[in-house]
């Protein structure tokens, strides 16, 4: 399965953005689709959950692997984390 168009986030319904996977990562992908909506409940609730479960000041954003079609968390440490690698259309 290959996803060729930016999907909507399953948590907030907003259009996900194409995000460049860092060259030094272990992911084989060139890019993921990621929800960068700062009001997305998945992202907002992630701050609280990670603090309660791991005493970590971090959250996660919803990402979609376009090769597999599977959604998974993408860890972030601030509101602006990873936004520099958004690929604008």
C-alpha positions in Angstrom: 0.0 0.0 0.0 1.3 3.4 -0.9 -0.3 6.7 0.2 0.3 9.4 -2.5 -1.8 12.3 -1.1 -1.7 13.9 2.3 -4.4 12.3 4.4 -6.5 13.8 7.2 -5.3 13.2 10.7 -7.5 10.5 12.3 -7.5 12.5 15.6 -8.4 16.0 14.5 -9.4 15.7 10.8 -6.8 18.3 9.6 -4.8 17.7 6.5 -1.4 16.1 7.4 1.8 17.6 6.1 4.7 16.0 4.3 7.7 15.8 6.6 11.3 15.0 5.6 12.7 12.1 7.5 16.2 13.0 8.8 19.1 11.4 6.8 20.6 10.0 10.0 17.5 8.2 11.1 17.0 4.5 10.9 13.7 4.8 9.0 14.0 3.8 5.3 11.4 6.4 4.3 12.2 9.7 2.5 9.2 11.3 4.2 6.2 10.7 6.4 2.8 12.5 6.6 2.6 14.2 10.0 -0.1 16.2 11.8 1.3 19.5 12.9 -1.9 20.9 14.3 -1.0 22.2 17.8 -4.6 21.8 18.8 -4.9 18.1 17.8 -6.1 16.1 20.8 -3.5 13.4 20.2 -0.7 16.0 20.5 -2.3 18.0 23.3 -3.0 14.9 25.5 0.4 13.4 24.7 2.1 16.0 27.0 0.0 14.9 30.0 0.3 11.2 29.3 4.1 11.2 28.9 4.4 13.3 32.1 2.2 10.9 34.0 3.7 7.7 32.6 7.3 8.6 32.3 7.9 12.0 33.9 9.0 13.3 30.5 8.3 16.7 29.2 7.5 15.6 25.6 4.6 14.7 23.5 4.0 13.1 20.1 2.4 13.9 16.8 0.5 11.5 14.6 2.5 10.3 11.6 1.6 8.1 8.7 4.1 5.9 6.9 3.1 6.3 3.3 4.7 2.9 2.4 2.7 0.8 4.9 -0.4 3.0 5.5 0.1 2.7 9.2 -0.2 5.5 11.8 2.2 5.8 14.6 3.5 8.4 17.1 6.3 10.8 16.3 8.0 12.1 19.5 8.5 15.8 19.9 10.0 17.9 22.7 8.4 21.3 21.9 5.7 23.0 19.8 8.2 23.9 17.1 10.2 20.6 17.1 10.5 19.1 13.6 8.6 21.8 11.9 11.8 23.0 10.0 11.6 19.8 7.9 8.0 20.2 6.6 8.0 19.9 2.9 5.8 22.6 1.4 3.9 21.6 -1.8 
